[in-house]
């Protein structure tokens, strides 16, 4: 069998990423009827493109000038009919007009052709938490449960002042009123084309949220109920991505900002029912001043009754949305992206009637000074399912107090800035939690047997109880070699499933 080393760049091509469908043909110039230009561009990175050009011409000395649309130019020469290519990296993501000028120095003739191109990367604009979908009330869709193996299309572009050219959206998706177990998959587009991944899992009677970052296609996203019984679906927007300068992402090693059990970052003691507290974000925990939004993992534990938490910018009234839902006695985590208030703070509200403890880990932030832009995959795809054999490991659970090292880029010379993943733990026999962190080794280190054992993380990405299947969105660095560790912090083996939703690049 050939080496099946996973190289994400190849997988992304298979998933439909990378090509910018743009071609152009110049008209012939008088005096040299063969003189003409064809242009084509395709994306190579979040900010980079390659321009391919073809020149038709009689035998003549030609000067070629490429104006990239951002004030910079490249020059080349040709002798008659020729073709070539040139790469360029833009300082900012966006839409640009590339102009190619070919001058026939023999006949003193010039041909010019323009081509519009859009970078593959998109930057983040925070949005005050706003409900876009609630099938219980008929908001955003029909007032009816989504049937078993059924789906609902949610219009995102133009809703709640989200722009028409939105590339991807950050949604907190919640399933409720379930009568049987199942899962929900969120996909791009208005038309359901089949889901091979999942975003959240539920059982009868549960209310389960999860953050998703999903591409928008034809102005819509699609939500598929993978269960056999009807459920209600809720979706709250917290931000969106466009191919225009806004906020880039900076990933951080997870750092604990709040733990009410210890009095870290907030008063020691449970948050009272319907109580609120502020969290200092800017200029703490590796987050600079002036950030527009922060990426967090929010965990509720020891709740005395069912309820929910809501995180929102300081200085605003509490929205009618939720960030984390919980049952009495449950420990549950959810990733959230929260706009940061002008004073550098966010507010957290306990929406339940009884007290609960809150734990918050900071995993990254968005700011105008951050350069890494999102490249969402056209269709989410599965990276690993430990229940099945993979190219780098046999099928089998991740042992207790051990980790799964997941290689993402093989021998790629330059790792990306961050990964957007959905992690799921299943076949659990006891309670535990999952930690996700960048591995300090490269994959060749593992292949050569020289890898050092990574340190055990102290933060959590998701929590589970015996028999539960739990999922959460994870935004993480891949370290120096794009190897990510998934630590089973429980005392029993578990299966781990990881789906790729996209990645951040600064080039």
C-alpha positions as CSV (number, residue, x, y, z in Angstrom):
1,X,0.0,0.0,0.0
2,X,1.3,3.5,-0.8
3,X,2.1,5.9,2.0
4,X,-1.3,7.5,2.9
5,X,0.2,10.4,4.8
6,X,-2.6,12.9,5.4
7,X,-1.7,16.2,3.7
8,X,-4.5,18.7,4.3
9,X,-3.7,20.8,1.3
10,X,-4.6,17.9,-0.9
11,X,-7.7,17.1,1.1
12,X,-8.8,20.8,0.7
13,X,-8.5,20.6,-3.0
14,X,-10.7,17.5,-2.9
15,X,-13.1,19.4,-0.8
16,X,-13.3,22.1,-3.4
17,X,-11.1,24.8,-1.9
18,X,-8.6,27.1,-3.6
19,X,-9.7,27.9,-7.1
20,X,-10.9,31.4,-8.0
21,X,-13.1,30.8,-11.1
22,X,-11.9,33.8,-13.1
23,X,-10.7,33.8,-16.7
24,X,-10.5,36.6,-19.3
25,X,-9.5,37.0,-22.9
26,X,-8.2,40.2,-24.4
27,X,-9.3,41.4,-27.8
28,X,-6.7,41.4,-30.6
29,X,-4.7,44.6,-31.2
30,X,-4.7,46.4,-34.6
31,X,-1.5,45.9,-36.6
32,X,-0.7,42.6,-34.8
33,X,-3.9,40.5,-35.2
34,X,-2.5,37.7,-33.1
35,X,-1.8,40.0,-30.1
36,X,-4.0,38.9,-27.2
37,X,-4.0,38.0,-23.5
38,X,-5.8,35.3,-21.5
39,X,-5.8,35.5,-17.7
40,X,-6.6,33.1,-14.9
41,X,-6.1,33.3,-11.1
42,X,-6.3,30.8,-8.3
43,X,-5.8,31.1,-4.6
44,X,-2.8,29.6,-2.9
45,X,-3.2,31.0,0.7
46,X,-5.5,33.2,2.6
47,X,-3.8,36.3,1.1
48,X,-2.0,34.9,-1.9
49,X,-2.9,34.2,-5.5
50,X,-1.1,32.9,-8.6
51,X,-1.9,34.7,-11.9
52,X,-1.5,32.6,-15.1
53,X,-1.4,34.5,-18.4
54,X,-1.2,33.4,-22.0
55,X,0.0,35.7,-24.8
56,X,-0.8,35.2,-28.4
57,X,1.3,37.3,-30.7
58,X,3.4,37.3,-33.9
59,X,7.1,37.1,-33.4
60,X,8.0,40.3,-31.6
61,X,9.7,41.6,-28.4
62,X,7.1,42.1,-25.7
63,X,7.1,43.8,-22.3
64,X,4.6,42.4,-19.7
65,X,3.5,44.5,-16.8
66,X,1.3,43.1,-14.0
67,X,-0.5,45.6,-11.8
68,X,-1.9,43.7,-8.8
69,X,-4.6,46.2,-7.8
70,X,-2.9,47.1,-4.5
71,X,-0.3,49.6,-5.9
72,X,2.4,47.0,-6.6
73,X,3.6,45.8,-10.0
74,X,5.7,43.0,-11.5
75,X,7.4,43.0,-14.9
76,X,8.4,40.3,-17.4
77,X,9.4,40.0,-21.0
78,X,8.4,37.7,-23.8
79,X,9.2,37.0,-27.4
80,X,6.1,36.4,-29.4
81,X,3.5,33.9,-28.2
82,X,4.2,32.9,-24.6
83,X,2.7,32.0,-21.3
84,X,3.8,32.5,-17.7
85,X,2.7,32.8,-14.1
86,X,3.4,35.1,-11.2
87,X,2.5,34.8,-7.5
88,X,1.5,37.7,-5.2
89,X,0.5,38.1,-1.6
90,X,-1.8,40.9,-0.6
91,X,-1.3,42.7,2.7
92,X,-5.1,42.7,3.2
93,X,-7.8,40.2,2.2
94,X,-10.3,41.6,-0.3
95,X,-11.4,42.0,-3.9
96,X,-8.8,43.3,-6.3
97,X,-8.6,44.1,-10.0
98,X,-5.4,42.6,-11.7
99,X,-4.4,44.4,-14.9
100,X,-2.0,42.9,-17.4
101,X,-0.4,45.1,-20.0
102,X,1.5,43.6,-22.9
103,X,3.4,46.1,-25.1
104,X,4.6,45.1,-28.6
105,X,7.9,47.1,-28.8
106,X,8.4,46.1,-32.4
107,X,5.1,47.5,-33.7
108,X,4.5,50.0,-30.9
109,X,1.2,48.4,-29.9
110,X,-0.3,47.6,-26.5
111,X,-2.9,45.1,-25.3
112,X,-4.5,45.5,-21.8
113,X,-6.7,43.1,-19.9
114,X,-8.3,43.3,-16.4
115,X,-9.5,40.5,-14.2
116,X,-11.2,40.7,-10.8
117,X,-10.1,38.3,-8.1
118,X,-11.0,37.7,-4.5
119,X,-8.6,36.4,-1.8
120,X,-9.5,33.1,-0.3
121,X,-9.1,34.4,3.2
122,X,-11.9,36.2,5.2
123,X,-11.8,38.3,8.4
124,X,-14.1,38.5,11.3
125,X,-16.7,41.1,12.3
126,X,-18.3,40.6,15.7
127,X,-22.0,40.7,15.9
128,X,-24.1,41.3,19.1
129,X,-25.6,37.9,19.9
130,X,-28.8,37.8,17.9
131,X,-31.3,35.0,17.3
132,X,-31.7,34.1,13.6
133,X,-33.6,30.8,13.9
134,X,-36.1,29.4,16.4
135,X,-38.4,26.7,15.0
136,X,-40.5,26.9,18.2
137,X,-41.7,30.3,17.3
138,X,-41.3,30.3,13.5
139,X,-38.3,32.7,13.5
140,X,-36.2,32.1,10.4
141,X,-38.1,29.0,9.4
142,X,-41.5,27.4,9.6
143,X,-43.0,27.1,13.1
144,X,-42.5,23.3,13.4
145,X,-40.0,20.8,14.5
146,X,-37.4,19.7,12.0
147,X,-38.3,16.1,11.1
148,X,-36.1,13.1,11.6
149,X,-33.5,13.0,8.8
150,X,-34.9,16.3,7.7
151,X,-33.2,19.7,7.3
152,X,-33.9,23.4,7.4
153,X,-32.3,26.2,5.3
154,X,-31.5,29.3,7.2
155,X,-31.0,32.6,5.3
156,X,-28.0,34.4,6.7
157,X,-27.0,37.0,4.1
158,X,-29.1,40.1,4.7
159,X,-30.4,38.9,8.1
160,X,-29.7,41.0,11.2
161,X,-27.6,43.4,9.0
162,X,-25.2,40.6,7.9
163,X,-23.8,41.7,4.6
164,X,-24.7,40.0,1.3
165,X,-21.1,39.1,0.6
166,X,-20.7,37.1,3.8
167,X,-18.3,34.2,3.4
168,X,-18.8,32.3,6.7
169,X,-20.8,32.8,9.9
170,X,-20.3,32.0,13.5
171,X,-23.5,30.5,15.0
172,X,-24.4,29.1,18.3
173,X,-26.7,26.2,17.3
174,X,-28.9,24.6,19.9
175,X,-31.1,21.5,19.7
176,X,-34.0,21.2,22.1
177,X,-37.3,19.2,22.7
178,X,-35.7,16.0,21.5
179,X,-37.5,12.8,22.1
180,X,-34.8,10.4,20.9
181,X,-31.0,10.5,20.5
182,X,-29.5,12.0,17.4
183,X,-27.1,14.5,16.0
184,X,-27.1,17.8,14.0
185,X,-24.9,18.7,11.1
186,X,-24.5,22.3,9.8
187,X,-23.5,22.6,6.2
188,X,-23.2,25.5,3.7
189,X,-25.9,26.2,1.2
190,X,-29.7,26.2,0.7
191,X,-29.9,22.7,-0.6
192,X,-29.1,19.7,1.5
193,X,-26.5,17.5,-0.2
194,X,-25.8,15.0,2.5
195,X,-23.7,15.3,5.7
196,X,-20.6,13.2,6.5
197,X,-19.8,15.1,9.6
198,X,-21.6,16.3,12.8
199,X,-21.6,19.4,14.9
200,X,-23.5,18.4,18.0
201,X,-25.1,15.3,19.6
202,X,-28.2,15.0,21.7
203,X,-30.3,12.5,23.7
204,X,-34.0,12.5,24.6
205,X,-34.9,15.5,26.7
206,X,-31.6,17.2,26.3
207,X,-31.0,20.9,25.3
208,X,-27.5,20.9,23.7
209,X,-25.7,23.9,22.1
210,X,-22.5,24.1,20.1
211,X,-20.7,26.8,18.3
212,X,-20.2,26.3,14.5
213,X,-18.2,28.3,12.0
214,X,-19.8,27.4,8.6
215,X,-19.4,28.8,5.1
216,X,-22.4,30.6,3.6
217,X,-23.4,29.5,0.1
218,X,-26.1,31.2,-1.9
219,X,-26.8,33.3,1.3
220,X,-27.8,30.2,3.3
221,X,-26.6,27.5,5.7
222,X,-28.3,24.2,6.1
223,X,-29.1,22.4,9.3
224,X,-29.6,18.6,9.2
225,X,-31.3,16.6,11.9
226,X,-29.5,13.3,11.9
227,X,-31.9,11.7,14.3
228,X,-35.0,9.8,13.5
229,X,-37.4,11.9,15.6
230,X,-38.3,15.6,15.2
231,X,-36.4,18.3,17.2
232,X,-36.5,22.1,17.6
233,X,-33.4,24.0,16.4
234,X,-32.2,27.4,17.5
235,X,-29.3,29.5,16.0
236,X,-27.8,32.7,17.4
237,X,-25.3,34.7,15.4
238,X,-22.2,36.1,17.1
239,X,-20.2,37.2,14.1
240,X,-19.4,36.7,10.4
241,X,-16.5,36.6,8.0
242,X,-16.1,38.6,4.8
243,X,-13.3,38.9,2.2
244,X,-12.5,42.4,3.4
245,X,-10.3,44.0,6.1
246,X,-11.9,43.5,9.5
247,X,-10.5,41.4,12.3
248,X,-7.8,38.7,11.9
249,X,-7.4,35.9,14.4
250,X,-4.6,35.2,16.9
251,X,-4.6,31.8,18.6
252,X,-3.4,31.4,22.1
253,X,-2.4,28.5,24.3
254,X,-5.6,28.1,26.4
255,X,-5.4,30.1,29.6
256,X,-7.9,30.1,32.4
257,X,-9.4,33.5,33.0
258,X,-12.3,32.6,35.3
259,X,-13.0,29.9,37.9
260,X,-15.7,30.8,40.4
261,X,-14.8,27.8,42.5
262,X,-11.5,29.4,43.3
263,X,-12.2,33.1,43.0
264,X,-10.1,33.4,39.8
265,X,-11.2,36.3,37.6
266,X,-14.5,36.7,39.5
267,X,-15.8,36.5,43.1
268,X,-15.3,33.2,44.8
269,X,-18.6,31.4,45.0
270,X,-21.4,30.3,42.7
271,X,-23.0,32.8,40.4
272,X,-26.6,33.4,41.7
273,X,-29.6,32.7,39.7
274,X,-30.1,35.5,37.2
275,X,-26.8,37.0,38.5
276,X,-24.2,38.6,36.3
277,X,-20.4,39.3,36.5
278,X,-17.9,41.1,34.4
279,X,-14.7,39.6,33.0
280,X,-11.6,41.7,32.2
281,X,-10.4,40.5,28.8
282,X,-8.2,43.2,27.2
283,X,-4.6,43.5,28.4
284,X,-4.9,40.2,30.3
285,X,-4.4,36.5,29.5
286,X,-2.3,37.3,26.4
287,X,-5.1,39.5,24.9
288,X,-4.0,43.0,23.9
289,X,-5.9,46.2,24.1
290,X,-8.3,47.0,21.3
291,X,-9.5,43.5,20.4
292,X,-12.9,43.3,18.8
293,X,-13.9,39.8,20.0
294,X,-12.5,36.9,22.1
295,X,-12.7,33.2,21.6
296,X,-13.5,31.3,24.8
297,X,-14.3,27.9,26.1
298,X,-17.1,28.4,28.7
299,X,-17.9,25.6,31.2
300,X,-20.7,25.4,33.8
301,X,-20.3,23.0,36.7
302,X,-22.2,22.2,39.9
303,X,-25.4,23.8,38.7
304,X,-28.2,23.4,41.2
305,X,-30.9,23.5,38.6
306,X,-31.3,23.5,34.8
307,X,-30.5,26.8,33.1
308,X,-28.2,28.5,30.6
309,X,-25.3,31.0,30.5
310,X,-25.1,34.0,28.2
311,X,-21.9,35.9,27.3
312,X,-22.2,39.3,25.7
313,X,-20.3,42.6,25.4
314,X,-20.1,44.8,28.5
315,X,-22.2,47.9,28.6
316,X,-25.1,46.2,26.8
317,X,-28.4,44.7,28.0
318,X,-28.4,40.9,28.2
319,X,-29.6,39.5,24.9
320,X,-32.3,36.8,24.6
321,X,-29.8,34.3,23.5
322,X,-27.8,31.5,25.2
323,X,-24.2,30.4,25.1
324,X,-24.3,27.3,27.3
325,X,-27.3,25.2,28.3
326,X,-27.1,22.8,31.3
327,X,-29.2,20.4,33.5
328,X,-29.0,20.1,37.2
329,X,-25.7,18.7,38.3
330,X,-24.2,18.7,34.8
331,X,-20.8,19.8,33.8
332,X,-20.9,21.0,30.2
333,X,-18.7,23.2,28.0
334,X,-19.3,25.2,24.9
335,X,-17.0,27.3,22.7
336,X,-18.2,30.9,22.3
337,X,-17.0,34.0,20.4
338,X,-18.0,37.1,22.2
339,X,-17.7,40.7,21.1
340,X,-15.6,42.7,23.6
341,X,-17.0,45.9,25.0
342,X,-15.3,49.3,24.7
343,X,-13.9,48.9,28.2
344,X,-12.2,45.6,27.3
345,X,-14.7,43.5,29.2
346,X,-17.5,41.0,28.6
347,X,-20.4,40.1,30.8
348,X,-21.6,36.6,31.8
349,X,-25.2,36.0,33.0
350,X,-26.6,33.0,34.7
351,X,-30.0,32.5,33.1
352,X,-31.1,29.9,35.5
353,X,-33.0,30.2,38.8
354,X,-30.3,28.6,40.9
355,X,-26.6,29.2,41.4
356,X,-23.9,27.6,39.3
357,X,-20.1,27.7,39.0
358,X,-18.5,29.1,35.8
359,X,-15.1,28.3,34.3
360,X,-13.7,30.3,31.3
361,X,-10.6,29.6,29.2
362,X,-9.4,32.1,26.6
363,X,-8.2,30.4,23.4
364,X,-7.8,33.3,21.0
365,X,-8.9,36.7,19.9
366,X,-9.8,38.8,16.9
367,X,-8.4,42.3,16.2
368,X,-7.6,44.6,13.4
369,X,-3.9,44.1,14.1
370,X,-4.1,40.3,13.7
371,X,-3.3,39.1,10.2
372,X,-4.5,35.5,10.2
373,X,-7.6,35.2,8.0
374,X,-10.1,32.3,7.9
375,X,-10.1,29.8,5.0
376,X,-13.3,27.8,5.6
377,X,-13.6,24.5,3.8
378,X,-16.3,24.3,1.2
379,X,-17.6,21.1,2.9
380,X,-16.6,20.0,6.4
381,X,-14.7,16.7,6.3
382,X,-13.6,14.1,8.8
383,X,-10.0,13.9,9.9
384,X,-10.1,11.0,12.3
385,X,-12.5,8.6,13.8
386,X,-10.8,6.3,16.3
387,X,-13.4,3.7,15.8
388,X,-11.9,3.2,12.3
389,X,-8.4,2.6,11.1
390,X,-6.5,5.6,9.9
391,X,-3.3,5.9,7.9
392,X,-1.2,6.6,11.0
393,X,-2.9,4.4,13.6
394,X,-5.0,1.3,14.1
395,X,-8.6,1.6,15.2
396,X,-9.0,1.8,18.9
397,X,-9.9,4.1,21.8
398,X,-7.7,6.8,23.2
399,X,-6.6,5.3,26.5
400,X,-7.3,6.9,29.9
401,X,-4.9,9.8,30.8
402,X,-3.3,9.5,27.3
403,X,-3.5,11.5,24.1
404,X,-4.1,11.1,20.4
405,X,-1.5,12.9,18.3
406,X,-3.2,14.0,15.1
407,X,-0.9,15.1,12.2
408,X,-2.5,17.6,9.8
409,X,0.1,18.8,7.3
410,X,2.7,16.1,7.0
411,X,6.0,17.6,6.0
412,X,4.6,21.0,5.1
413,X,7.4,23.6,5.7
414,X,5.1,26.2,7.1
415,X,2.3,25.4,9.5
416,X,-0.9,27.4,9.4
417,X,-1.8,29.9,12.2
418,X,-4.8,28.0,13.6
419,X,-7.3,25.2,13.0
420,X,-11.1,25.3,13.3
421,X,-12.2,21.8,14.3
422,X,-15.2,20.0,15.7
423,X,-14.2,17.4,18.3
424,X,-16.6,14.7,19.5
425,X,-16.1,12.1,22.3
426,X,-18.2,8.9,22.3
427,X,-18.4,5.4,23.8
428,X,-17.6,6.8,27.2
429,X,-17.6,4.5,30.2
430,X,-17.0,7.1,32.9
431,X,-16.9,10.9,33.4
432,X,-14.0,12.9,32.0
433,X,-12.9,15.8,29.9
434,X,-11.0,16.4,26.7
435,X,-8.0,18.8,26.4
436,X,-6.7,20.0,23.1
437,X,-3.3,21.5,22.6
438,X,-0.6,21.9,20.0
439,X,2.0,19.2,20.0
440,X,5.7,20.4,20.5
441,X,6.9,17.8,18.0
442,X,6.7,17.5,14.3
443,X,5.3,14.3,12.7
444,X,8.7,13.3,11.4
445,X,9.8,13.4,15.1
446,X,7.2,10.7,15.8
447,X,8.2,8.7,12.7
448,X,11.9,8.8,13.7
449,X,11.1,7.9,17.3
450,X,12.6,11.1,18.7
451,X,9.4,12.9,19.8
452,X,9.3,14.1,23.4
453,X,6.1,13.5,25.4
454,X,4.0,16.6,25.4
455,X,3.1,18.2,28.7
456,X,-0.4,17.5,30.0
457,X,-2.8,20.5,29.4
458,X,-4.8,21.8,32.4
459,X,-7.6,23.4,30.4
460,X,-10.7,21.6,29.0
461,X,-12.3,21.6,25.6
462,X,-15.3,19.5,26.4
463,X,-16.7,17.4,29.3
464,X,-18.7,14.2,29.3
465,X,-20.5,11.7,31.6
466,X,-20.6,7.9,31.4
467,X,-22.5,6.9,28.2
468,X,-22.6,10.4,26.8
469,X,-21.6,11.6,23.3
470,X,-20.3,15.2,23.6
471,X,-19.0,17.6,21.0
472,X,-17.5,21.1,20.9
473,X,-15.9,23.4,18.5
474,X,-12.1,23.8,19.0
475,X,-9.9,26.6,17.7
476,X,-6.3,25.7,18.3
477,X,-2.8,26.2,17.1
478,X,-1.0,23.3,15.4
479,X,2.3,24.3,16.8
480,X,5.5,24.2,14.8
481,X,4.5,21.1,12.8
482,X,0.7,21.1,12.7
483,X,0.3,18.2,15.0
484,X,-2.5,18.5,17.5
485,X,-3.0,16.5,20.7
486,X,-6.3,15.3,22.0
487,X,-6.0,14.4,25.6
488,X,-8.4,12.0,27.3
489,X,-8.4,13.3,30.8
490,X,-10.8,10.7,32.1
491,X,-10.1,7.3,33.7
492,X,-11.6,5.2,31.0
493,X,-10.9,4.9,27.3
494,X,-12.9,6.9,24.8
495,X,-13.4,7.3,21.1
496,X,-12.6,10.6,19.5
497,X,-13.9,12.0,16.2
498,X,-12.5,15.2,14.7
499,X,-13.9,17.1,11.7
500,X,-12.2,20.0,9.9
501,X,-14.2,23.2,9.4
502,X,-11.4,25.5,8.2
503,X,-8.1,27.1,9.2
504,X,-6.4,30.5,9.6
505,X,-3.5,31.7,7.6
506,X,-1.5,34.9,7.9
507,X,0.1,34.7,4.4
